[in-house]
Amino acid sequence: MKNVIIHNITRRNFLKKTGILAASATILGCKETKSTQQKRYAMVIDLEKCIGCHSCSISCKTQFDVPLGVFRSWVKIIERGSYPAVKRIFIPVLCNHCDDPPCVKGCPTGATYQRADGIVVVNPDDCIGCKYCIQNCPYNARFLHPITKTASKCDFCLHRIKQGITPSCVNTCIGQARTFGDYNDPQSSISQILLQNNSQVLLEAMGTNPRVFYINLDQNAYTTGKTLLWHNDFIRLHD
C-alpha cells in the first residue's frame, strides 16, 4: 500500500513539473462547464408585431385538442379610450413558466412540477383535480380539463421541443411576433432580442419572475383596461 501511495505522489510531482497536470485540469474544467450548462427556455412577444389574428390560439387549440370553453393560449384584447378616439391593444397570454412558480408550491401531490430547463408541466396521472394550482396562478393560465378533471395548461409544446421544433404558437404567428429559445444562451435569437430591446413581464410585482417577456407592453392596459377576451370558441366582454 505504501508503494502505491508513493508512486501516485511521485507521478503527481512529475506532472506538476512538466505542466501537464495544470493543462489537464484546465481542459477538464472547460469540459465540465460546457456539459453542465443548463438550457432555460423562454419566449418573447413583440406586441408591435402582433395583429390580433388569433392564429396562436387556434394552433394551440388544434395541437392539443383543447375542449370548448377552455384554453392554453389566448389573446387578450383591450379597448382604450372613448368613442371616437378608441383603439384596441392585443396581448397574447399563456403560462409564463416562472422561475418561482406559485402553482408548483401549491400542488399537494407534486403533479405540477418544473423541469430543469424551466418548463412547468403537469403530470395528469398524479393530478387529483384539487384546483390549488389554478387558484395560485396569478395569470389565469390554468384550467381544469372538463373531460379528464385534471389541471391543464401551456407547456411550451414540450413534445415539439423534444424534436427540435418550435412551439406551435411561434410557428403559426403571422406577424412573427413570437421568438422562443434558450434564455441562457447569449447567442440565441431570444437573448439577442432581449439585449437589443426593453422588455417587460406581466405582473412583475408578484415576484414570480416570468420567462415570457413582452416588448412594447402597456402594463396599465393589461391590469386596468376594459378587456374583450377571445376564448377561441366565444367572445365575452369583461370590465
N, C-alpha and C positions, 0 to 999 in steps of 0.2 A: 504493500500500500504506500509506504514512504517513497519508494522508487517512482511510483506513478505520479505522486504529488510533485516531486522534484522535477520530473520530466515535464509536467504541464507548466510549472513556473519557468523553467528554462526556456521552453518553447515560446511562452508569452514574452519573456525578456528579449528573445531573439526577434520576435515580430515587432516589438516596440522599437528596437534599434534599427530595423530596416524600414520602418514606416508603414509596413503592411497592415498592422493592426489598426492604425488610425484611418487608413484608407478604407479598410473593410467596414469599420464602424460607420463611416460616412455614407458608404454605399447602402448598407443595411438600413440606416436611418432614413435615407431617402425613399427606399422601397416601402418601408413601414408607413411613412407619412402618406405616400401615394395610395397605398392599398386600403388605408383606413379612412380616407377622405369620404365622408358620407354625403350622398345626394340629399338635397332638401327641395322638394318640388313646390312650385308656387305658380301663380298666374297674375298677369297684369292686364287690365282692361282700359283701353283708351276711349273714354266717353266721347271724345271729339269725333271719333270714327264710327261710333255706334249709331245706326239709323233706326233702331227700334223695329227691325224686321221680324224678330222672334225666331229666327232660324235656329238659334242656340237652344231655345226652349223646345222647339219641335223635334230637333235631332235628339235631344236628351230623352224626350218623351218616347220617341220611337226606339232608341237604342236600348232602353230598359223596360219597355212595355209598361210605363207608369200608368196606373189606373186613373179614371176620370176624377177630377176634383182635387187631386194632389199633384205635387211637382218636386223635382230635384233641382231644377234650374228654371228661372223665370225672369221676366223683365219688369222692373218696377217703373211705371210711367207717372211722372209727377207734373202736375199743371201749376204753373206760376203766373201770377199777375191777375188782372181783371180785364174783362172784355172792354175794348177790343185789343188791348195790349196783353195778349195771352201767349204763352209758349209752353211747349212740352219738353221735359227732360227724361231721357231714358237711362235707367241704371240697371244693368243685368246683375242679378244676385244669385248666389249659390253658397254651398258650405265654404266657409273661409279657411278650413284646415289650420286652425290657430296653433301657435306654438304652445299656448297654455289653454287647451280646450276644456271649457267647463262641462261639456257633455260627457267627457271621459271620467271626470271626477264624480259626476252624478250617477253613473251607471253602477248598480249594485251587483251585477253579475260578471262584469268585465266584457260584456258583449260589444260595447263601444270601446275601441282602443286606438292608439296612434302608432303607426308603423315607424320604423327608424328613419324613413325618408320623409316623415311629416304628414303623410296622408292619414286622415282619420277615417276609419272604416267601422262597419257594423257586422258582427257575426250573427246572422239570423238564428243559428242553432242555439245560441246562448241567450238570445233576447227573450225576455218574458213579457214584453209589451207594457211595462210599468209607466212609460212616458216621462220618466225623470230626465232623460237626456233631452227630450223635446222641450220640457219646461226650462231646462238650464241654458239652452241655446239662445243667446240674445239676438240672433239674426233670423230667427224663424226658418231655419234651413232644414228642419227635420219634420217628418210626418209619420204617423202610424199607418202602415200599409193596410188598406181596408180588407184585403184578402188574407194575407199572412198574419196580420195583427202583430207585426214586429216593426221596429223602427227602421226607417229608410232615409237615405239622403245621397247627395253627390259624393262620389269617391274619386273624383278626377278621372273617371273612366279607367280604373285600375287595370281592367282586363286589356285595354288598348295599350296602356303604358308598358305593360309587361312584354308586349310585342313590338315596342319601339314606335307606336303610333300615337299621335296627339289626341287629346280628348275630343269627343265628337263636337262639342260646342265650339272649340277652336277651329276644327276642320271645316265647319259649315258657316263660319262667320263671314258674311258677305263683305263687310267693311274692313275685314282683317283687324278688328279692334282688340282681339284677344291674342295674348302670347303666353305660352306655357313652357316651363323648363326648369332647370336646376338652378335654384337661387344661390347655392354655394359655389357655383362655377362662375368665376369672374368673366369668362369668355362667352358664356351662354347669351342667347338673344335677350332673355328676360333681364339678366344682370346689366347688360348694356343699355337697355331701355330705361331701367330704373336709375342708372347712373346719369343718363342724359336728360331725365325729366323729373319734375317734382311729382311725387305720388302721395296718395292718401289711402287710409284704410277706413272701413266703416266702424263707427262707434269706438274710436281709439281709446276713449276714457274707460272703457270696460276692462282694459288691461289684458285682453286675450291674445294680443299680438297676432292678428290675422295674417295669412300669407296669400290673400287675394288683394292685390293693390289696384288702385284706380288713378288714372290721370285725368285731370280736369273734373274732379268730383266736387259737386256742390253739396257739402255736408249738411248745410242748413236745410236745403231742399229735401234731402233724404230723411231728415228727422222731423221736419215740421210741415212740409208741403202736402197739399191735397193729392192723394195718390189714386191713380187708376190702375189697379192690379190686373194684369193679363195672366190668367191661370191656365193657359193652354186650351182649356175647354170652355171657359166662360169669362165674362168681364164683371167686376164688382167695383163699385165706387166707394171709397173709404175717406173719412175725414182724418 
